[in-house]
Amino acid sequence: MKIIRTNKAQVTQDGAGVNINRIAGFDGKSLDPYLMIDELKSDNRSDFMAGFPPHPHRGIETFTYIRKGGFEHRDQMGNVKAIRSGDVQWMSTGRGVVHSEMPLSDAQGMHGFQIWLNMPAKDKMRAPRYQDTTEHPAPQKAIAKAGHFKALAGTWQVAGEVLTSSLQSLAGEGALADVTLTAGSQLHLELAQFGKVMIYIHSGRFENYGEQTLLELDPSQNLDFLATDDVGFLILAGQPINEKIAHMGPFVMNTQEELHQAVKDYQQGRFGDIV
């Protein structure tokens, strides 16, 4: 495997004061088809209990994965779901969504991700869609000595077995997986079907790279990952959209005019309300 470039997450806050680590790529190039990777990892309840009160989105997809703890999701489509450890949630916001994500009261710690994907221009104004894995858990496979591969979205071929997630319609043909490996273990994946492949280290370390580090890989080469230490990481793959981006807070469109219209539509109540 060949590492093209690296990026380190920056500490920031979002929502009502939630402490997160963020990698942003709103230039439309560095992460394409992804836009942003937010990681929330803390055992201090004051870091996350304020949560994310109701807020809008247009033109993006949100992909939420919980490794520890949990949130309750609510939106104007009528979805009310508790997303707990091991669960994945995907929301294609299209022309408009209003939602909230508030920590579950019994969450003693939190480790999870919200990842944004850019929707292509042709889909940005379609009706919103929602799906989660609470009834169809993400498939897993034991690998190496004591490692695991969890197919969060898309289809993966791992050690001669095909793992197919129930989430198959992400923008940019997005595919994600969560991998844990013990020191000395190895993972082999063929990546030729993807135009963008990245690894985000969330636990342990790999060679000289520690936690909260994003590695962009050359997708023309297979992934042959030899764990030098115990390590856990997300794999984020897909096909770049290669479209111009206009970004303002929770809205991602293609032009400034479309952004202004998104703000106007939200202010005039056209996104609806959480019931």
Phi, psi and omega in degrees: 000144181242125178272121181277313180203164179233159179212140181251133180295148179252140178286132179206184176231153175210178182062225181264023179116036179273130180276125184222165168252130189230138166240120183248146179216055183279010172283349179079009183234310192294326181245351187319124016271004178276157181243326187199143175236114176250129176243130176246116183217104182196147171257005178263110185301332180293344179283340188220348188291341178292333173066198184235091179298173185309133180204159185262166170212151169210140171085006181228172168240136176254134181236113185246130180228126182251123176262332180208140180087211180176159178232154167257124180262136172224143176214173185286351176281352180099003179284129174226110186220139170270120180255112187246182183311127181093346183275153176233143179225136179232132178227117176266103193287331179052229187286348176164132175222143166241126181213166175226153177223106184243135182302142175292144187297336182267008181286109180273343177204167183217132168216112182199175183227143160237124185240132178259138171244147178276133176271140176296155185307322184294342183250353189297335182250019176280171179294146179292155180226150180222140176203146174218175185252019183297330179259342179229079186304150178298131181291147182230158175216133174287135180226156176055214185287303182217033183264167178220146174239122182242118181277101184280323179205148180083193181236133183230145173251114186232121177050045176080005180238139178268124177251119184243114177286156175286348178264107189233002190239029181293149176301149179063024181052039183300138176222133182227150178213153175245126186236135169236135181226144173270158181306131180092350179278160183226145176235132176241128176222142172269132189239009187300338182282352183251149175261345177220131178221129179223154175237130176246116182278119181249347180211142178070211180206163176228116183051241181266008185254128181258191181297156181064029177246134177255129177247121174268130184254157173284111185289348179283349178251147175295154175272112174242095189256113176256114183287118177278337176218172171300134186209148173230138183206154170268143168254127178241119183226161178170192179246122178304141180274326177060048177238154178295142182242134169240121189235134174212103178056241184276003183249135175226111181235197181253340180222160176296325179297319179294325176296313180299323179292322178299315179298316180297315180298319180293315181296332180269008173080016184282351177276344184088183183226152173288126181272000000 
